[in-house]
Amino acid sequence: MYATASRAPLRYNARMSLLQRGKDSMSKSQLLFERAQCTIPGGVNSPVRAFRSVGGTPRFIARAHGPYLWDADGQRYIDYIGSWGPMILGHLNPDVLAAVQRALASGFSFGAPTEAEVEIAEEICRLMPSIEQIRMVSSGTEATMSALRLARGFTGRSRIVKFEGCYHGHADSLLVKAGSGLLTFGNPTSAGVPPDIAHHTTVLEYNNVEQLNEAFSAFGTQIAAVIVEPVAGNMNLVRASTEFLAALRKQCTEYGSVLIFDEVMCGFRVALGGAQQLFNIVPDLTCLGKVIGGGMPIAAFGGRRDLMAHLAPLGGVYQAGTLSGNPLAVAAGLETLRQIQAPGFYDRLSQQTTRLAGGLQAAARDAGVPFSADSLGGMFGLYFASQVPRSFAEVMRCDVPRFNAFFHAMLDAGVHFAPSAYEAGFVSITHDDAVIDETLSIARTVFAALQR
Ligand SMILES: Cc1ncc(COP(=O)(O)O)c(C=O)c1O
């Protein structure tokens, strides 16, 4: 114990003195990344930020405004990450800022209910009618984990079904990959997840209706819940087919399993009523996050009243949170929800996103680079493949080295896409014509260089 404790500061000091010596030739982001790695595992608080899949140094962000980010070296970037989805209004929206400032003046957190929490619950229930009751939590992971516990408590069953390529946060039951066959147990995708927990999760192929039907025939009466991203945004962007979602609804109804739409990413992103409105499918439970907090840490799960009645303090399914419904996050969320209801908001957002996706496709075609793009609302996917993928296996066949070269060339020229070929991108309402045009003009040069 003593040896470990005394060695750590030595390593820290050695690294810091090396940094001191190299500091004139390194950018501030490089220096910060080196420094961060002394005290933060991998130098980041969430793995994708470390640039491991694209290589190089992550940009440390100093500030943001509208569609732009500025890094610690003062370099400006057009931002297509949008904090991984929440910043639908762009950064530092003045009315969201004012709402948070007003809330801030009244106190940060009370650990007791507030009127604003009732308002945000009413607003979300009104905008997504499948949600009759809702519970606020602090992260998407908490939302999906709690929704699964509720489904298990409600049905008295243990087994859950998820789909390859969908990400639902990092709860143990969800860090699971498929076994070798339909009837074999799921296997953990992370060290630290006990196989006994993974065994309760069955992983099926996204958009494969036949396999879904087979699974329900084989063990439908054991399934507590099926959880799905109705627009997948964690294997790049992949739309669910309407037949797939309809089959999910039909089978869950027939077998008494709970259908959970994980709309943490696509909720209020692809349409005002989320993917469930676009596809006209009513889930039993919905998980939300990201946009409903406008960049502050908040998420939620909600749905059928009879199901939600099983949650503590009414029912026997326990769920709680010290900062749940935090007043600052609720203030940011309420103001964001107010602004996205402005007439024409989603038409404009979709128009700009389509313009970006279509423009990138045209630039790649002109340069002779095999490339495709897709978008829904303010969410888009870029694929180094000739056709838009419809499954995890197809996404896996995209040309990753080419994406990485594209990513770095765009970044160097001031356009920040997500640092991974397997992530969706996000456009905000502040990405106006000039911003999209600037992106496309840079992309034309980059695609032409890629083909050389
Ligand atoms: C669809 C989906 N569900 C759940 C989560 C987990 O949310 P959080 O990162 O807030 O825990 C994410 C995160 O990106 C997500 O995209």
The ligand as a Tripos MOL2 file, in Angstrom:
@<TRIPOS>MOLECULE
LIG
   16    16     1     0     0
SMALL
NO_CHARGES

@<TRIPOS>ATOM
      1 C1        -29.0750    5.6700  -26.9420 C.3       1 LIG1
      2 C2        -28.2970    5.9300  -25.6900 C.ar      1 LIG1
      3 N1        -28.7280    5.4220  -24.5200 N.ar      1 LIG1
      4 C3        -28.0720    5.6420  -23.3700 C.ar      1 LIG1
      5 C4        -26.9300    6.3930  -23.3420 C.ar      1 LIG1
      6 C5        -26.2010    6.6150  -22.0570 C.3       1 LIG1
      7 O1        -26.3510    7.9440  -21.6570 O.3       1 LIG1
      8 P1        -25.2960    8.6110  -20.6460 P.3       1 LIG1
      9 O2        -24.0130    8.7460  -21.4000 O.co2     1 LIG1
     10 O3        -25.9380    9.9150  -20.2970 O.co2     1 LIG1
     11 O4        -25.1810    7.6880  -19.4880 O.co2     1 LIG1
     12 C6        -26.4350    6.9420  -24.5290 C.ar      1 LIG1
     13 C7        -25.2110    7.7420  -24.5420 C.2       1 LIG1
     14 O5        -24.7120    8.1780  -25.5320 O.2       1 LIG1
     15 C8        -27.1430    6.7150  -25.7310 C.ar      1 LIG1
     16 O6        -26.7210    7.2110  -26.9080 O.3       1 LIG1
@<TRIPOS>BOND
     1     1     2 1
     2     2     3 ar
     3     2    15 ar
     4     3     4 ar
     5     4     5 ar
     6     5     6 1
     7     5    12 ar
     8     6     7 1
     9     7     8 1
    10     8     9 2
    11     8    10 1
    12     8    11 1
    13    12    13 1
    14    12    15 ar
    15    13    14 2
    16    15    16 1
@<TRIPOS>SUBSTRUCTURE
     1 LIG1         1 GROUP 0 **** ****
